[in-house]
Amino acid sequence: MMGGPGFRVAPLPGGIGCEVTGLAIDAPIAPETAAALHATWLEHGVILFRLPGSSPEAQLRLSQCFGELEPHPIPRFRHPDHPDLILLGNEHGPTGPVYDFDGVAIHGRIPWHTDLAFKTTPNAGALLRMVRKPAQGGETGWLDTAMAYDALPDAMKARIATLETVNCFRAGLEEMRHAIPGGTRLDKRRDSYPEFPLVANPLVGTHPETGRKLLTISVLNIEAILGLEQAASDALIGELIAHLEQPRFSYVHDWQEGDMMLWDNRRMLHCALGHPVEQIRVIHRTTIMGPVSTGREIEPRELAA
């Protein structure tokens, strides 16, 4: 077990990510500890901090070790006392779509994705804290796209080296084009969303801090591969998603209250498995600003071509 000044590090089960223990966050974190935590984040991609009884103030203190925080653009999602904290939960009813899966009404299911994959500048990362765990379900998964890229055959690496993906905003599972998880939507879409332009990103990304190659497919958001005919595009996307979704590249976390999970959004996909709609789940989240643009806006006619 290794670590840095003021903490220890151990691998999570399956070898994806790590757990940090021994860290005190009830007081300001020393600069050398913050720097070592940042390096650990870049090395492992996802970190579990198991800290029962932690507070919003402690979460904010820890989050600031990893970069500048970004408040939610919609004020009603901000914590009333801590605007850099985002409130995610269904205490007052569903806050997103509800789907029937095998006779169970499920709230909060979101397939593998990169946050803001439909924007030119995704955030660098995020830190979730489980405030209230549902009695059933509510797990979250992370998938290492650097490890998935490294495991590709050399011929596939050469084939995709210069290709670009096209990503779209999705308001529900039924809008996905690839690897649709099924389920029947039970609620009517009420929210209105702005129109987001199409965004093209390199299919093989490069991490802006570590230089590692990444297989940048946001399963929720991907529409096509730019410049390929639809049949060829769909076939290649299907092959790459099947490769990505192998269990050896992912870790699924069964939360305890007080757990905090930090991830590198540039490297790790994540998913929410959802929970029965009558179960209450409350999460506090901080978002780490992403200063590096990785994509470009395109016109719909470019996709048609």
C-alpha positions as CSV (number, residue, x, y, z in Angstrom):
1,M,0.0,0.0,0.0
2,M,1.5,3.3,-1.1
3,G,0.3,6.9,-1.0
4,G,1.4,10.4,-0.3
5,P,1.9,12.8,2.7
6,G,-1.1,12.3,4.9
7,F,-2.8,9.4,3.1
8,R,-2.5,5.8,1.8
9,V,-3.6,4.3,-1.5
10,A,-4.9,0.8,-2.3
11,P,-6.4,-0.6,-5.5
12,L,-10.1,-1.0,-5.8
13,P,-11.4,-4.5,-6.6
14,G,-10.7,-5.4,-10.2
15,G,-7.8,-3.0,-10.6
16,I,-9.8,0.0,-11.9
17,G,-9.2,3.1,-9.7
18,C,-8.0,3.2,-6.1
19,E,-9.1,3.9,-2.5
20,V,-7.5,6.7,-0.4
21,T,-7.5,6.1,3.3
22,G,-6.1,8.0,6.3
23,L,-6.8,11.4,4.8
24,A,-8.0,14.1,7.2
25,I,-10.3,16.6,5.6
26,D,-11.8,18.3,8.7
27,A,-9.2,21.1,8.3
28,P,-7.4,22.8,5.4
29,I,-5.4,20.3,3.3
30,A,-1.7,21.0,3.1
31,P,-0.4,22.0,-0.3
32,E,1.9,19.0,-0.5
33,T,-0.9,16.7,0.3
34,A,-3.2,18.4,-2.3
35,A,-0.5,18.0,-4.9
36,A,0.0,14.3,-4.1
37,L,-3.8,13.7,-4.3
38,H,-3.9,15.4,-7.7
39,A,-1.1,13.1,-8.9
40,T,-3.0,10.1,-7.6
41,W,-6.1,11.2,-9.4
42,L,-4.2,11.4,-12.7
43,E,-2.6,8.0,-12.2
44,H,-5.7,6.1,-11.3
45,G,-8.6,7.9,-12.9
46,V,-11.1,7.3,-10.1
47,I,-10.7,7.5,-6.3
48,L,-12.9,6.3,-3.5
49,F,-12.8,8.3,-0.2
50,R,-14.8,6.4,2.4
51,L,-15.6,9.1,5.0
52,P,-18.8,8.6,7.0
53,G,-20.1,11.7,8.5
54,S,-18.4,14.0,6.0
55,S,-19.9,17.4,5.4
56,P,-20.5,19.8,2.5
57,E,-17.6,21.9,3.8
58,A,-15.3,18.8,3.7
59,Q,-16.4,17.9,0.2
60,L,-15.6,21.4,-1.0
61,R,-12.3,21.4,0.7
62,L,-11.3,18.1,-0.9
63,S,-12.6,19.1,-4.3
64,Q,-10.5,22.2,-4.5
65,C,-7.4,20.0,-4.5
66,F,-8.2,19.1,-8.1
67,G,-8.9,22.4,-9.8
68,E,-11.3,25.3,-10.0
69,L,-14.9,24.4,-9.2
70,E,-17.8,25.1,-11.6
71,P,-21.3,25.8,-10.2
72,H,-24.3,24.3,-11.9
73,P,-25.6,26.6,-14.7
74,I,-29.2,26.2,-13.4
75,P,-29.4,27.9,-10.0
76,R,-32.2,25.6,-8.7
77,F,-29.7,22.7,-8.6
78,R,-27.2,24.6,-6.4
79,H,-27.0,23.9,-2.7
80,P,-28.7,27.0,-1.0
81,D,-25.7,27.5,1.4
82,H,-22.9,26.3,-0.9
83,P,-23.3,27.4,-4.6
84,D,-20.4,25.2,-5.8
85,L,-22.3,22.1,-4.6
86,I,-24.9,20.5,-6.8
87,L,-27.9,18.8,-5.3
88,L,-28.9,15.6,-7.1
89,G,-31.9,13.7,-5.7
90,N,-35.5,12.7,-5.8
91,E,-36.7,13.7,-2.3
92,H,-39.4,15.9,-3.9
93,G,-40.2,13.6,-6.8
94,P,-38.4,12.4,-9.9
95,T,-35.9,14.8,-11.4
96,G,-35.4,12.9,-14.7
97,P,-37.1,10.2,-16.8
98,V,-38.6,7.1,-15.3
99,Y,-38.5,3.8,-17.2
100,D,-40.1,0.4,-16.8
101,F,-37.4,-2.3,-16.7
102,D,-38.8,-5.8,-16.2
103,G,-41.8,-4.5,-14.3
104,V,-39.9,-2.1,-12.0
105,A,-40.1,1.7,-12.4
106,I,-36.5,2.9,-12.4
107,H,-35.3,6.5,-11.9
108,G,-31.9,7.8,-12.7
109,R,-30.5,5.2,-15.1
110,I,-27.9,6.8,-17.3
111,P,-25.7,4.7,-19.7
112,W,-21.9,5.1,-20.1
113,H,-21.0,8.6,-20.9
114,T,-18.6,11.5,-20.6
115,D,-20.1,14.5,-18.9
116,L,-20.7,17.3,-21.5
117,A,-19.6,15.1,-24.4
118,F,-22.0,17.2,-26.5
119,K,-19.9,20.4,-25.7
120,T,-16.6,21.4,-27.1
121,T,-15.1,21.7,-23.6
122,P,-16.1,18.9,-21.1
123,N,-15.4,19.3,-17.5
124,A,-12.1,17.8,-16.1
125,G,-13.8,15.8,-13.4
126,A,-16.3,15.6,-10.5
127,L,-16.7,14.4,-6.9
128,L,-19.9,12.7,-5.7
129,R,-20.8,12.3,-2.1
130,M,-23.6,9.9,-1.1
131,V,-25.8,11.7,1.4
132,R,-28.8,9.3,1.4
133,K,-28.4,5.8,-0.1
134,P,-31.6,4.1,-1.5
135,A,-32.6,0.8,0.0
136,Q,-32.2,-0.8,-3.4
137,G,-30.0,0.0,-6.4
138,G,-28.3,3.4,-6.9
139,E,-24.9,2.0,-7.9
140,T,-22.5,4.0,-10.1
141,G,-20.0,2.6,-12.6
142,W,-16.7,3.9,-14.0
143,L,-14.9,2.7,-17.2
144,D,-11.3,3.3,-18.0
145,T,-11.0,4.4,-21.6
146,A,-7.2,4.5,-21.4
147,M,-7.0,0.9,-20.5
148,A,-9.6,0.0,-23.2
149,Y,-7.5,1.9,-25.8
150,D,-4.3,0.1,-24.8
151,A,-6.0,-3.3,-25.2
152,L,-7.1,-2.6,-28.8
153,P,-5.3,-4.6,-31.5
154,D,-2.6,-2.6,-33.4
155,A,-4.6,-2.9,-36.6
156,M,-7.7,-1.2,-35.0
157,K,-5.5,1.5,-33.4
158,A,-4.2,2.3,-36.9
159,R,-7.7,2.2,-38.4
160,I,-9.2,4.7,-36.0
161,A,-6.2,7.0,-35.4
162,T,-7.5,10.0,-37.3
163,L,-11.3,9.5,-37.1
164,E,-13.7,11.7,-35.3
165,T,-16.9,11.0,-33.5
166,V,-20.1,13.1,-33.7
167,N,-21.9,13.6,-30.4
168,C,-25.3,14.9,-29.5
169,F,-27.3,16.0,-26.4
170,R,-29.7,13.2,-25.3
171,A,-32.7,13.9,-23.1
172,G,-33.6,10.3,-22.6
173,L,-32.6,6.7,-23.3
174,E,-35.0,6.5,-26.2
175,E,-33.0,9.1,-28.1
176,M,-29.8,7.0,-28.1
177,R,-28.6,5.6,-31.4
178,H,-26.2,2.9,-30.2
179,A,-26.3,0.2,-27.4
180,I,-29.8,1.3,-26.4
181,P,-30.5,-0.3,-23.0
182,G,-34.2,-0.8,-23.5
183,G,-36.9,0.1,-21.0
184,T,-40.2,1.8,-21.6
185,R,-40.5,5.4,-20.6
186,L,-43.3,5.9,-18.1
187,D,-43.4,9.7,-17.8
188,K,-44.0,12.4,-20.4
189,R,-41.1,14.6,-21.3
190,R,-41.7,18.0,-19.5
191,D,-38.4,19.7,-19.5
192,S,-37.4,21.9,-22.4
193,Y,-33.7,22.0,-23.4
194,P,-31.8,24.4,-25.5
195,E,-30.7,23.3,-29.0
196,F,-27.1,22.1,-28.9
197,P,-25.0,22.0,-32.1
198,L,-23.3,18.8,-33.2
199,V,-19.8,18.4,-31.8
200,A,-17.0,16.4,-33.4
201,N,-14.2,14.9,-31.2
202,P,-11.2,12.8,-32.0
203,L,-12.1,9.1,-31.6
204,V,-8.6,8.6,-30.2
205,G,-8.2,11.4,-27.6
206,T,-5.1,12.5,-25.8
207,H,-5.2,13.3,-22.1
208,P,-4.2,17.0,-21.7
209,E,-2.2,16.3,-18.5
210,T,-0.8,12.8,-18.8
211,G,-0.6,12.4,-22.6
212,R,-2.3,8.9,-22.5
213,K,-4.3,7.8,-25.4
214,L,-8.1,7.4,-24.8
215,L,-10.9,5.7,-26.6
216,T,-13.3,8.6,-26.5
217,I,-16.7,7.1,-27.1
218,S,-19.5,8.5,-24.9
219,V,-22.1,5.7,-25.5
220,L,-25.0,7.9,-24.5
221,N,-24.1,10.7,-26.9
222,I,-22.4,9.2,-29.9
223,E,-24.3,9.6,-33.2
224,A,-21.8,8.6,-35.9
225,I,-18.2,8.6,-37.1
226,L,-17.6,11.5,-39.3
227,G,-16.9,10.8,-42.9
228,L,-18.1,7.2,-42.9
229,E,-21.3,5.9,-44.6
230,Q,-24.0,5.1,-42.0
231,A,-23.7,1.3,-42.2
232,A,-19.9,1.4,-41.9
233,S,-20.1,3.9,-39.1
234,D,-22.7,1.9,-37.1
235,A,-20.7,-1.3,-37.5
236,L,-17.5,0.3,-36.3
237,I,-19.2,2.0,-33.3
238,G,-20.8,-1.3,-32.4
239,E,-17.5,-3.1,-32.4
240,L,-15.8,-0.4,-30.3
241,I,-18.6,-0.2,-27.8
242,A,-18.5,-4.0,-27.4
243,H,-14.8,-3.7,-26.7
244,L,-15.3,-0.8,-24.2
245,E,-18.0,-2.5,-22.2
246,Q,-16.0,-5.6,-21.3
247,P,-16.1,-5.9,-17.5
248,R,-12.3,-5.9,-17.2
249,F,-12.3,-2.2,-17.9
250,S,-14.9,-1.1,-15.4
251,Y,-15.7,-0.8,-11.7
252,V,-19.2,-0.6,-10.2
253,H,-19.5,1.0,-6.8
254,D,-22.1,-0.1,-4.2
255,W,-22.3,3.0,-2.1
256,Q,-22.2,3.5,1.6
257,E,-23.5,6.8,3.0
258,G,-20.6,9.2,3.3
259,D,-18.6,7.7,0.4
260,M,-17.1,10.2,-2.0
261,M,-16.0,9.2,-5.5
262,L,-13.8,11.4,-7.6
263,W,-13.2,10.7,-11.3
264,D,-11.3,12.1,-14.2
265,N,-14.0,12.9,-16.8
266,R,-11.4,13.1,-19.6
267,R,-10.4,9.5,-19.1
268,M,-13.3,7.7,-17.3
269,L,-16.7,7.1,-18.6
270,H,-19.4,6.7,-15.9
271,C,-22.9,5.3,-15.7
272,A,-25.7,5.3,-13.1
273,L,-27.6,2.1,-12.8
274,G,-30.7,3.8,-11.4
275,H,-33.0,2.8,-8.5
276,P,-36.7,2.1,-8.0
277,V,-38.5,5.4,-8.3
278,E,-40.1,5.2,-4.8
279,Q,-36.6,4.9,-3.2
280,I,-34.9,8.2,-2.2
281,R,-31.4,8.8,-3.3
282,V,-29.5,12.1,-2.5
283,I,-26.1,13.0,-3.8
284,H,-24.0,16.1,-3.5
285,R,-21.7,16.8,-6.4
286,T,-18.9,19.2,-7.2
287,T,-17.7,19.7,-10.7
288,I,-14.0,20.5,-11.6
289,M,-13.8,22.9,-14.5
290,G,-12.2,21.7,-17.7
291,P,-10.1,24.5,-19.3
292,V,-9.0,22.4,-22.4
293,S,-11.2,22.3,-25.5
294,T,-11.3,18.9,-27.1
295,G,-14.0,19.2,-29.8
296,R,-15.4,21.5,-32.5
297,E,-18.9,22.4,-33.5
298,I,-20.0,21.1,-36.9
299,E,-23.0,21.7,-39.2
300,P,-25.6,18.9,-39.8
301,R,-24.7,18.8,-43.5
302,E,-21.2,17.6,-42.5
303,L,-22.7,14.6,-40.9
304,A,-24.9,13.9,-43.9
305,A,-21.9,14.0,-46.2
